[in-house]
Amino acid sequence: MKYFVFNKPMDYKRGYMKGCECTQQGIQLSGGSERGVFFSKVLDSGEKEMQWHRMTCEIPVIRTGIHFWLYCSDTEEITHNGNKTYIGEILLSDIEPEEKRRIFQRFLKKEFLNETDVLLHDVKGRFVWLCVEIYAGQEENAAVENIFIYFPCQSWINYLPSIYQKNKESAEFLDRYLSIFQSLYDDFNAKFESSTVMLEPMAADEPFLHYMAQWLGITNTYIWPTDKLRKLILMAPSLFKKRGTRSGIIDIIELYTGERPFVVEEWQTREYRKNSEKRADLERLYGTDENMFIVLVKEKYCSGKREQEALLSLVNDMSPAYMEAKIVTLRPVIVLGEHTYLGVNSSLGYYKPIRLDGLSLVSMSSVGKNE
């Protein structure tokens, strides 16, 4: 079975839009608009009196108004204002949407509201085009996505003995009844044929993405945003080869936060602790346990307890056996005797005079113009 599909911005930009804007897979109302209209380009089946099969789409937000008009004709030519022209020229012109629908009224075959799966068995003609009107309703971001129009008509009633088609009334009922199971079968078959796409991390749907992560031994998938989880699964084979190493810990934290952390091990401060007047401070900040290491991460990436626990869970999964990790959050302030690193979580900012009059409040965040 063949089909036409609208599932990327270019598919919609080839038509006419007013009050709408493209999304990754469909169209939605532009900001501030209460109503938007889309006219598709003319779709050519290549055969006269083509009997169309089915139209499906996705409406992410249910409590909105999505109004569809489906037009069909055996010719692209049309007479308008006494002149012959083409349907496509009128579709793409600056004529108001209401006037366009009035011009195409004689070609109207189907009209429906908020339907995501519609049979087109009574639609015949070589050319098809579509009008979609979106109303804001009670929700924001009203949209329609992934529009599929299938042809030619392949009804299961044709596989039954001809006696089932003799009575027109009962044949129409049986056709609609069988179409329920046929649609389920067609959808399952299409999903089966594209099953290889499900194994592609960048294309798999979210529920299967978490299932795929379990195959790779990735735990606590709920802490990962979907886009980063896709990258993690994609990088997992090479990343898990580094499990138990310093670079592996740094890489997974960088993937999670978007910025490389600082990892400090006990041996790195050992020399500085010898015969140093700052020995007590170094031991307090970095410890003396050979089986422990410090991970320094900016506060904006783990400001709360939940974020810290999530980050610690990631680090523990990548840590060597018998090693303990400690997460230290770097606040964007200078505090003497604490984890303060010039150019990392502090900076020398602009001069700002203050008054010590008992009324002014000096905020710690005032140090550093951009911090």
C-alpha positions in Angstrom: 0.0 0.0 0.0 1.2 3.5 -0.9 0.9 6.6 1.2 1.6 10.4 1.4 3.0 11.6 4.6 3.4 15.0 6.4 5.9 14.5 9.2 8.6 17.1 8.8 8.7 20.9 8.4 9.4 20.8 4.7 6.2 18.8 4.0 4.1 21.7 5.5 6.2 24.6 4.1 5.3 23.3 0.6 1.7 24.2 1.4 0.0 27.3 2.7 0.0 28.3 6.4 -1.6 31.1 8.3 -1.4 31.5 12.1 0.6 28.2 12.2 4.3 27.3 12.6 6.2 24.1 11.9 7.4 21.8 14.6 9.7 18.8 14.2 6.8 16.5 13.1 3.9 18.7 12.5 2.3 22.1 12.8 1.0 24.1 15.8 -0.5 27.5 16.5 1.8 30.4 16.4 2.4 32.2 19.6 -0.6 34.4 20.5 -2.8 33.0 17.7 -6.2 31.5 18.6 -6.8 30.0 15.1 -4.4 28.7 12.4 -5.1 27.2 9.0 -3.0 24.9 6.8 -3.7 23.9 3.1 -1.6 21.0 1.9 -0.1 20.8 -1.6 -2.0 18.8 -4.2 -1.2 15.1 -3.8 -1.2 13.1 -7.1 -2.0 9.4 -7.0 -1.2 9.0 -10.7 -4.4 7.3 -11.5 -7.9 8.6 -12.4 -10.8 7.6 -10.1 -8.4 6.4 -7.5 -10.3 5.0 -4.5 -8.5 6.2 -1.4 -8.1 4.1 1.7 -7.4 5.8 5.0 -6.1 8.9 6.7 -4.4 8.9 10.1 -2.8 11.6 12.2 -1.7 12.5 15.8 -3.2 15.2 18.0 -0.9 15.5 21.0 -3.3 17.7 23.0 -6.8 16.2 23.1 -8.8 19.2 24.4 -8.3 21.3 21.3 -10.3 21.7 18.0 -8.7 20.2 14.9 -11.0 20.6 11.9 -10.3 18.7 8.7 -11.6 19.2 5.2 -10.6 16.6 2.5 -10.9 17.5 -1.2 -10.6 15.2 -4.2 -10.7 15.7 -8.0 -9.8 13.9 -11.2 -8.3 17.1 -12.7 -5.9 19.9 -11.5 -7.7 22.5 -13.5 -10.4 24.7 -12.1 -12.4 27.7 -13.3 -12.2 30.7 -11.0 -13.7 34.1 -11.9 -14.3 33.0 -15.4 -10.6 32.0 -15.9 -9.0 28.6 -16.0 -6.3 28.1 -13.4 -4.8 25.3 -11.3 -5.8 24.1 -7.9 -2.2 24.5 -6.7 -2.1 28.1 -7.6 -5.2 28.9 -5.6 -3.9 26.9 -2.6 -0.6 28.9 -2.5 -2.2 32.3 -3.2 -2.9 35.0 -0.7 -6.7 34.4 -0.9 -8.2 34.2 2.5 -8.7 30.6 3.8 -12.5 31.0 4.0 -12.6 32.1 0.4 -10.4 29.1 -0.6 -12.8 26.7 1.1 -15.7 28.3 -0.7 -13.9 27.9 -4.1 -13.2 24.2 -3.3 -16.6 23.5 -1.9 -17.7 21.3 -4.9 -14.6 19.1 -4.4 -15.2 18.5 -0.7 -15.5 14.8 0.1 -14.9 14.5 3.8 -15.2 16.9 6.8 -14.5 15.8 10.4 -13.4 17.2 13.7 -10.7 15.8 16.1 -10.6 12.5 14.3 -7.2 10.7 14.2 -8.2 7.7 12.0 -10.7 8.0 9.2 -11.7 5.7 6.4 -11.7 7.2 2.9 -13.4 4.4 0.9 -16.0 6.8 -0.5 -13.3 9.2 -1.7 -12.6 8.8 -5.4 -10.3 10.9 -7.7 -6.7 11.2 -8.8 -5.8 14.4 -6.8 -6.3 15.0 -3.1 -5.6 18.0 -0.9 -6.3 18.8 2.7 -7.3 21.8 4.8 -6.6 21.7 8.6 -7.9 24.4 10.9 -6.5 24.5 14.5 -8.3 26.2 17.4 -6.6 27.0 20.7 -9.3 25.6 22.9 -8.5 25.1 26.5 -4.8 24.1 26.0 -1.7 25.8 24.7 0.4 24.4 21.8 -2.5 23.0 19.9 -1.0 20.9 17.1 -1.4 18.1 14.6 1.4 15.7 13.7 2.3 12.8 11.4 -0.5 13.0 8.8 -0.7 9.8 6.6 -3.0 9.4 3.6 -3.1 5.8 2.3 -4.1 4.5 -1.1 -5.4 2.6 -3.0 -8.4 1.2 -1.1 -7.8 -2.4 0.0 -10.8 -3.6 1.9 -10.9 -7.0 3.5 -14.5 -7.4 2.2 -13.0 -8.1 -1.3 -11.5 -11.3 0.1 -15.0 -12.6 1.0 -17.4 -14.4 -1.4 -19.3 -11.9 -3.6 -22.6 -12.7 -1.8 -21.4 -10.4 1.0 -21.4 -7.5 -1.4 -24.7 -7.9 -3.1 -26.7 -5.9 -0.6 -25.2 -2.4 -0.6 -26.4 -1.4 2.9 -25.1 -4.6 4.6 -21.9 -4.5 2.5 -21.1 -0.9 3.8 -21.7 -2.0 7.4 -19.5 -5.1 7.0 -16.8 -3.0 5.3 -16.7 -0.6 8.2 -16.7 -3.4 10.7 -13.8 -5.3 9.0 -11.9 -2.0 8.7 -11.5 -2.0 12.6 -9.4 -5.2 12.4 -7.8 -4.3 9.2 -6.5 -1.0 10.7 -5.1 -2.8 13.7 -3.4 -5.3 11.4 -2.0 -2.6 9.0 -0.7 -0.6 12.0 1.0 -3.7 13.5 2.4 -4.7 10.1 3.8 -1.2 9.5 5.4 -1.2 13.0 6.8 -4.7 12.4 8.4 -3.6 9.0 10.0 -0.6 10.7 11.1 -2.5 13.8 14.7 -1.9 13.0 14.1 1.8 13.6 13.0 1.0 17.1 16.6 -0.2 17.8 18.0 3.2 16.8 18.5 5.2 20.0 17.9 8.5 18.2 14.6 7.4 16.7 13.1 4.9 19.2 10.0 6.0 21.2 10.5 6.8 24.9 9.0 3.7 26.5 11.1 1.4 24.3 14.2 3.6 25.0 14.1 2.8 28.7 13.6 -0.9 27.9 16.6 -0.7 25.6 18.7 0.9 28.3 18.0 -2.1 30.6 19.6 -4.4 27.9 22.8 -2.4 28.4 22.7 -2.5 32.2 21.9 1.2 32.5 20.1 1.7 35.9 18.1 4.7 37.1 17.1 5.7 33.6 14.4 8.0 35.1 17.1 10.6 36.1 18.2 11.1 32.5 16.4 13.6 30.2 15.2 11.8 27.1 17.7 13.5 24.7 20.6 12.7 26.9 19.5 9.1 27.5 19.5 8.6 23.7 23.1 9.8 23.6 24.0 7.6 26.5 22.7 4.5 24.8 24.5 5.5 21.6 27.8 5.9 23.5 27.3 3.0 25.9 29.6 0.5 24.1 32.6 2.8 24.1 31.7 4.5 27.4 31.4 1.2 29.4 34.8 0.1 28.2 36.1 2.9 30.4 34.1 1.7 33.5 36.3 1.9 36.6 38.5 4.6 35.1 38.9 8.3 35.8 38.1 9.2 32.2 35.0 7.1 32.2 33.7 8.9 35.3 34.5 12.3 33.7 32.8 11.4 30.4 29.5 10.2 32.0 29.3 13.3 34.2 30.0 15.5 31.2 27.2 13.8 29.3 24.8 14.3 32.2 25.6 17.9 33.0 27.0 19.2 29.7 30.3 20.3 31.4 33.5 18.5 32.3 33.8 18.0 36.1 37.0 18.1 38.2 38.1 14.8 39.8 40.6 14.9 42.6 42.2 11.8 44.0 44.2 11.4 47.2 47.6 10.9 45.5 47.2 14.3 43.8 47.3 16.2 47.1 49.7 13.9 48.9 52.8 15.9 48.1 51.2 19.2 49.0 50.3 17.9 52.4 53.9 17.1 53.4 55.5 19.8 55.5 52.8 22.3 54.5 51.3 24.9 56.8 48.0 24.3 55.0 48.1 20.5 55.7 45.1 20.7 58.0 43.0 22.5 55.4 44.0 20.1 52.6 43.1 17.1 54.7 39.8 18.6 55.6 38.9 19.5 52.0 40.3 16.4 50.1 40.7 13.8 52.9 43.5 11.3 53.3 41.7 8.1 52.4 43.4 6.4 49.4 40.1 4.7 48.5 38.1 7.9 48.1 38.1 10.6 45.4 36.4 14.0 45.1 34.1 15.0 42.2 33.8 18.8 41.9 30.6 19.9 40.1 29.1 23.4 39.8 26.1 24.0 42.0 23.8 24.7 39.1 24.0 21.0 38.0 23.2 19.6 41.5 21.6 22.3 43.6 19.2 20.0 45.4 19.5 16.7 47.3 17.7 14.8 44.5 20.2 16.0 41.9 23.1 15.2 44.1 21.9 11.7 44.7 21.3 11.1 41.0 24.8 12.3 40.2 26.3 10.2 42.9 24.4 7.2 41.6 26.0 7.7 38.1 29.5 8.1 39.6 29.1 4.9 41.7 28.1 2.9 38.7 31.3 3.9 36.9 33.6 3.8 39.9 36.3 1.1 40.5 35.6 -1.6 43.1 36.1 -0.6 46.7 36.4 3.1 45.8 34.1 5.7 47.4 33.1 8.9 45.6 32.2 12.2 47.2 30.3 14.9 45.4 31.3 18.5 46.2 29.1 21.3 44.8 31.0 24.5 43.8 29.0 27.5 44.8 29.6 30.7 42.6 31.2 32.6 45.6 34.5 33.1 47.2 34.7 31.5 50.6 38.2 31.4 52.2 39.2 28.0 53.4 36.6 26.2 51.2 36.4 24.9 47.7 37.1 28.1 45.8 38.8 28.0 42.5 39.6 31.1 40.5 38.0 31.0 37.0 35.9 28.0 38.0 33.4 29.0 40.6 34.6 32.5 41.3 35.9 35.5 39.4 37.3 39.0 40.0 34.3 41.2 39.1 33.6 44.9 38.9 34.0 47.4 41.7 30.7 48.1 43.6 30.8 50.5 46.5 28.8 49.6 49.6 27.7 51.4 52.8 27.9 50.0 56.2 25.0 51.8 57.7 23.1 48.9 59.1 20.5 49.1 56.5 22.2 47.7 53.4 22.4 44.0 52.7 25.6 42.7 51.0 24.8 39.6 49.0 27.5 37.0 48.4 26.3 36.7 44.8 27.5 40.3 44.1 31.1 39.0 43.7 31.6 38.6 39.9 29.5 40.5 37.3 28.2 37.5 35.5 28.1 34.9 38.2 
